[in-house]
Amino acid sequence: MSLSGGCLCGQVRYEARGRALNVRCYHCTLCRKANSAPFFARAMFAAGDITLTGETLDYPTSDRVMRRSCASCGTLVFAQPKDSPARIAISLPTLDDPNALAPEMHIFTSTKLAWLKLDDGLPQYLERPPA
């Protein structure tokens, strides 16, 4: 499987090969703020499965996560866990076909926005999913 995508202005492009390790919607406060969205829908891949072109800027949004955005338009494209640098998350809306991958679950729903109704039938976890 190969998926491609990029930022709003097209300066950053990527290709993801192989299968996503997981596909989740994060409702934590930091993810919402970093993405300027009600939640962060992302797919996690092995870092070696991602090919990136273009200039990005890194920003540590916590002691656990580094976010990577386009240096030109600011689109947040990636998030990378600092404790697991061999993995990288791709923002689903940045895929050329944003419907190519569907989320498997919602996590950190303890901090989801009260007006957001989750009726998609996916599992919901107040914090992290069980191991």
For each residue, the residues with C-beta under 8 A, 3 or more apart:
1: 17 18 19
2: 15 16 17
3: 15 16 90 95 96 97 100 101
4: 13 14 15 16 95 96
5: 13 14 16 77 90 94 95 96
6: 10 11 12 13 14 54 77 94 96
7: 10 11 12 54 69 70 72 73 75 77 94
8: 70 73 75
9: 70 72 73 75
10: 6 7 13
11: 6 7 54 55 70 71 72 73
12: 6 7 52 53 54 55 56 70 71 72 75 77
13: 4 5 6 10 52 53 54
14: 4 5 6 50 51 52 53 77 78 90
15: 2 3 4 50 51
16: 2 3 4 5 20 43 45 49 50 90
17: 1 2 49 50 51
18: 1 45 46 49
19: 1
20: 16 23 43 44 45 101
21: 44 45 46 87
22: 43 44 104
23: 20 41 42 43 44 92 101 102 103 104
24: 41 42 44 103 104 105 106 107 129
25: 39 40 41 42 103 105 106 107 122
26: 31 39 40 41 42 107 108
27: 31 32 38 39 106 107 108 109 111 112 113 116
28: 31 32 40 107 108 111
29: 32 33 111
30: 33 34 61 62 65
31: 26 27 28 34 35 39 40 79 108
32: 27 28 29 35 37 38 39 40 113
33: 29 30 36 61
34: 30 31 40 61 67 76 79
35: 31 32 39 40 76 91
36: 33
37: 32 40
38: 27 32 112 113 116
39: 25 26 27 31 32 35 106 112 116
40: 25 26 28 31 32 34 35 37 79 91
41: 23 24 25 26 91 92 93 103
42: 23 24 25 26 79 89 90 91 92
43: 16 20 22 23 89 90 92 101
44: 20 21 22 23 24 87 88 89
45: 16 18 20 21 49 50 87 88 89 90
46: 18 21 49 50 86 87 88
47: 50 80 85 86 87 88
48: 86
49: 16 17 18 45 46
50: 14 15 16 17 45 46 47 78 88 90
51: 14 15 17
52: 12 13 14 56
53: 12 13 14
54: 6 7 11 12 13 70 71
55: 11 12 70 71 72
56: 12 52 68 69 70 71 77 78
57: 68 69 70 71
58: 66 67 68
59: 66 67 68 69
60: 63 65 66 67 82
61: 30 33 34 65 66 67
62: 30 65
63: 60 82
64: 81 82 83
65: 30 60 61 62 79 80 81 82
66: 58 59 60 61 79 80 82
67: 34 58 59 60 61 76 78 79 80
68: 56 57 58 59 76 77 78 79 80
69: 7 56 57 59 74 75 76 77
70: 7 8 9 11 12 54 55 56 57 73 74 75 77
71: 11 12 54 55 56 57
72: 7 9 11 12 55
73: 7 8 9 11 70
74: 69 70
75: 7 8 9 12 69 70 94
76: 34 35 67 68 69 79 91
77: 5 6 7 12 14 56 68 69 70 90 91 94
78: 14 50 56 67 68 88 89 90 91
79: 31 34 40 42 65 66 67 68 76 88 89 91
80: 47 65 66 67 68 85 87 88 89
81: 64 65 84 85 87 89
82: 60 63 64 65 66 85
83: 64
84: 81 87
85: 47 80 81 82
86: 46 47 48
87: 21 44 45 46 47 80 81 84
88: 44 45 46 47 50 78 79 80
89: 42 43 44 45 78 79 80 81
90: 3 5 14 16 42 43 45 50 77 78 94 95
91: 35 40 41 42 76 77 78 79 94
92: 23 41 42 43 95 98 101 103
93: 41 98
94: 5 6 7 75 77 90 91 98
95: 3 4 5 90 92 98 100 101
96: 3 4 5 6
97: 3 100
98: 92 93 94 95
99: 102
100: 3 95 97
101: 3 20 23 43 92 95
102: 23 99
103: 23 24 25 41 92 106 122
104: 22 23 24 122 123
105: 24 25 122 123 124 125 129
106: 24 25 27 39 103 109 112 118 122 123 124 125
107: 24 25 26 27 28 124 125 127 128 129
108: 26 27 28 31 111 112 125 126 127 128
109: 27 106 112 118 124 125 126
110: 126 127
111: 27 28 29 108
112: 27 38 39 106 108 109 116 118
113: 27 32 38 116
114:
115:
116: 27 38 39 112 113
117:
118: 106 109 112 122 124
119:
120:
121:
122: 25 103 104 105 106 118
123: 104 105 106 129
124: 105 106 107 109 118
125: 105 106 107 108 109 128 129 130
126: 108 109 110
127: 107 108 110
128: 107 108 125
129: 24 105 107 123 125
130: 125
131:
